Every structure is written in structure tokens, then in C-alpha cells.
Amino acid sequence: MSWTSAAAADETYYPLITYKCDTDADILVITNSLLRGEKAARFEYSDEAGTYSPWNMVEIARDTDTTRIIKSTKASNQCRLSSADYTVILEPHIFSTNLDGQCGATISGAVTINANGAELLERTAFEDYCHGNAPIITRITVFGKTGEYKIKRIAKYKFY
């Protein structure tokens, strides 16, 4: 499933969350981006490649009157860097379970990062709101040397 922006109703976007554990560089990187165009509709998301779509993490039920999300799942990844063993949990950030209602065609992702079993980054949505121009997280980098993380945000209008 995809998401179409109201600002560009003729262009369909496909969310892409990537996870990369680079032990050689001693960093962990999670990105939030969009795929566009014809090839995007056929993009093959996979755990092995560290590519995820929040739409693939939800189960949708279609009734005669409504379409709604009835269940969601999470993806858990492990990464050993010099400072700790990290667990990264990726999951959908659902604005509305009613896909026919306000914010219904919109879904984002969320991430939780634990270091040696302790929470480093509590559940954080890439997008906080389905409307407006609140900043969107496009990248989270965890530095193995220090165990610190950095979050990159951009304005919503630059993302879509």
C-alpha cells in the first residue's frame, strides 16, 4: 500500500525505512525516506536487506463501510558496536486505524533503541502528526565509540 500526499495528489509515495549496522565504521544508521515513481511500486522490502515499509507491518480489514488497521507487527534487529549490543525495534506509527477517516491514508514509522538491554531512545515516531508542517525525522545515527545518537530532522514540506 502507498501514501499519496495532498500537496501532490498525482504522485504516489512509498515509505522506506532502512536499518544498517556497520560494524567496520562502528555506527548504526536508521533512515526514513520515500520511494517515488514506477519502480517504487515494485520495490522489494526485506529483513535481510534492512528495508522496511510500515504498510507491510499492518494487517488491514475491509468491511463494506470501512477499511481499517486491525493489527500491527514489529521488526527487531541486533547490532554489536564497540560501546554496546544494540536492539533496534521498528514499527508502524499509525495516525488513525480507520483508513477511510482523517489521516487514514497516512502511516509513518517509529523506532526504539536499546543498548545492553537499557533504553537508549524511547519509542520515537518519524512523524508526530499527519497534518501540518512539523519536522520529520529522516535519519538516526548511533555512534559506537561514544554510545551517543544523533537525530536529523527536516521540514515536512522538504520531505514530501
Wavefront OBJ file of the C-alpha trace (Angstrom):
o trace
v 0.000 0.000 0.000
v 1.182 3.546 -0.592
v 0.524 7.013 0.603
v -0.323 9.956 -1.644
v 0.396 13.486 -0.496
v -2.394 16.030 -0.744
v 0.182 18.536 -1.964
v 0.983 16.345 -4.943
v -2.119 14.218 -5.426
v -0.832 12.922 -8.756
v 2.339 11.433 -7.254
v 2.314 8.327 -5.086
v 4.924 7.861 -2.383
v 6.074 4.615 -0.826
v 7.668 4.846 2.632
v 11.080 3.250 3.094
v 12.726 2.671 6.454
v 16.256 1.317 6.329
v 18.368 -0.241 9.052
v 22.120 -0.652 8.700
v 24.573 -1.961 11.271
v 28.061 -1.054 10.064
v 30.498 -2.691 12.467
v 33.519 -1.613 10.406
v 32.557 2.067 10.724
v 31.242 1.415 14.274
v 27.872 3.066 13.579
v 24.224 2.122 13.382
v 22.014 4.062 10.959
v 18.236 4.121 10.603
v 16.764 6.205 7.779
v 13.255 7.290 6.887
v 12.685 8.219 3.249
v 10.224 7.943 0.373
v 10.337 5.984 -2.841
v 8.660 7.553 -5.852
v 7.669 6.529 -9.335
v 7.020 3.293 -11.135
v 9.960 1.323 -9.727
v 8.930 2.287 -6.203
v 5.666 0.355 -6.504
v 7.654 -2.826 -7.197
v 10.408 -2.256 -4.605
v 11.172 -5.458 -2.679
v 11.414 -4.745 1.044
v 13.316 -7.377 3.040
v 14.627 -8.035 6.532
v 17.884 -9.303 5.019
v 18.489 -6.004 3.204
v 17.318 -3.978 6.208
v 14.483 -2.345 4.239
v 11.006 -1.981 5.671
v 7.653 -0.429 4.829
v 5.302 0.474 7.676
v 2.430 -0.695 5.421
v 3.923 -4.204 5.443
v 3.752 -4.165 9.245
v -0.030 -3.764 9.461
v -2.966 -6.034 8.804
v -5.928 -4.365 7.133
v -9.583 -5.427 7.236
v -12.025 -4.242 4.606
v -15.709 -4.124 5.509
v -18.497 -2.807 3.330
v -18.395 0.594 5.043
v -14.814 0.973 6.149
v -11.198 -0.044 5.772
v -9.205 -0.229 8.983
v -5.969 -1.428 10.534
v -6.661 -4.294 12.899
v -3.153 -5.449 13.836
v 0.465 -4.317 13.650
v 3.819 -6.048 13.963
v 7.375 -5.015 14.798
v 10.789 -5.814 13.369
v 13.667 -6.305 15.795
v 17.319 -6.038 14.742
v 20.541 -6.625 16.694
v 23.782 -4.693 16.253
v 27.011 -5.111 18.209
v 29.133 -1.952 18.235
v 32.153 -1.167 20.395
v 30.097 0.563 23.096
v 27.191 -1.894 23.445
v 24.890 -4.501 21.972
v 22.014 -2.576 20.412
v 18.478 -3.721 19.747
v 16.524 -1.655 17.241
v 12.757 -2.098 17.137
v 10.993 -0.726 14.070
v 7.215 -0.480 13.947
v 4.462 1.441 12.180
v 3.274 4.739 13.615
v -0.461 4.680 12.972
v -2.250 8.023 12.982
v -5.736 6.502 12.616
v -6.830 2.873 12.428
v -9.722 3.977 10.203
v -8.093 4.234 6.770
v -11.158 5.991 5.375
v -11.100 8.739 8.022
v -8.946 11.744 8.778
v -5.265 10.812 8.412
v -6.417 7.381 7.265
v -4.219 7.034 4.199
v -1.198 8.187 6.185
v 1.189 5.959 8.072
v 4.709 6.500 9.315
v 7.290 4.534 11.253
v 8.648 4.568 14.760
v 11.857 3.308 16.343
v 13.025 2.249 19.805
v 16.712 1.672 20.522
v 18.048 -0.291 23.491
v 21.721 -0.536 24.474
v 22.720 -3.592 26.530
v 19.060 -4.005 27.493
v 18.571 -0.417 28.697
v 16.513 2.064 26.740
v 18.707 4.487 24.800
v 15.930 6.042 22.682
v 12.326 5.598 23.749
v 9.733 4.893 21.056
v 10.103 7.827 18.676
v 7.857 8.409 15.657
v 9.456 9.685 12.461
v 6.391 11.922 12.061
v 4.400 13.214 15.022
v 1.384 14.494 13.084
v -0.366 13.556 9.855
v -1.183 17.211 9.091
v 0.787 20.422 9.372
v 4.446 21.055 8.857
v 6.084 19.553 11.942
v 9.651 18.334 11.307
v 10.137 14.749 10.164
v 12.996 12.502 11.278
v 14.991 11.339 8.263
v 17.990 9.749 9.982
v 19.097 8.423 13.350
v 22.769 7.565 13.801
v 24.194 5.733 16.814
v 27.947 6.131 17.270
v 29.592 3.007 18.646
v 32.632 4.806 20.002
v 30.604 7.046 22.348
v 27.248 5.261 22.550
v 25.541 8.558 21.712
v 22.978 9.119 18.986
v 22.099 11.961 16.662
v 18.703 12.649 15.091
v 18.361 14.530 11.791
v 15.055 16.292 11.121
v 13.796 18.248 8.145
v 10.664 20.292 7.489
v 7.731 18.236 6.239
v 7.433 20.283 3.046
v 11.018 19.286 2.151
v 10.308 15.626 2.781
v 7.251 15.323 0.573
l 1 2 3 4 5 6 7 8 9 10 11 12 13 14 15 16 17 18 19 20 21 22 23 24 25 26 27 28 29 30 31 32 33 34 35 36 37 38 39 40 41 42 43 44 45 46 47 48 49 50 51 52 53 54 55 56 57 58 59 60 61 62 63 64 65 66 67 68 69 70 71 72 73 74 75 76 77 78 79 80 81 82 83 84 85 86 87 88 89 90 91 92 93 94 95 96 97 98 99 100 101 102 103 104 105 106 107 108 109 110 111 112 113 114 115 116 117 118 119 120 121 122 123 124 125 126 127 128 129 130 131 132 133 134 135 136 137 138 139 140 141 142 143 144 145 146 147 148 149 150 151 152 153 154 155 156 157 158 159 160
